[in-house]
Amino acid sequence: MFDYDQPYLTRGRAIVLILALIGMGWLILQTMHATPVELSAWRGPMVGAAAQQSASLSSVFQPAGQGLTAGSLRPQGNPLGVANTVMTQGYGVGTHAPAHIWGAVDLAIDGTGNGRADPDATWGHPIYATHSGTVKVSRDTWPAGNHVWIINEQYRTGYAHLQDFAVESGQVVERGQKIGTVGSTGQSSGPHLDYQVWQLQNGQWVNLNPLDFGVFDMVR
Ligand SMILES: [Zn+2]
């Protein structure tokens, strides 16, 4: 029988309730916090470690069969330029939502070959333009930190949280040209590159998924 003389919220029940709330909060935070995605989990078998080390820039920026030139307007390839790139936050999730405003992918370097981001290997890693265009540099912005836009008449790509710049505003770059190094400036919890792709459609800049532009289409 229920004891009406006892308060319903006893000390024991209060502790259980608090623990349950802490547990639920922890679960919600875990879900919100993006877990690193293993390259092999969504790109098929990872290329061999030796192949990763020897992946040349020309192969990364020249996907098979597309005949792209350095002056191509369309973004193509991996802005970190190496095969041991991993994605630490996907498109349209977490801080990349809603995708039409914040759509991006976060990229880092797996320096140890375990398929996960490695801060030591990521700090200061070179960043390369994925297409031709004119540079716009912004320093110490929020949330993007040190930021580069590369803009042409069809596309623009955004590179955020840079440690340092290798280009300046107004400079014209081509695909494969170094534009800066990876850092953790702005709203960032660790070294990574936030990479965005936008296309001009009927006079409007439309955010697109960078994974549709060959970020992980490595050619051996
Ligand atoms: Zn990001």
Residues whose N, C-alpha, C, O or C-beta is under 5 A from the ligand:
A	BS01	ZN	A104 V105 D106 D194
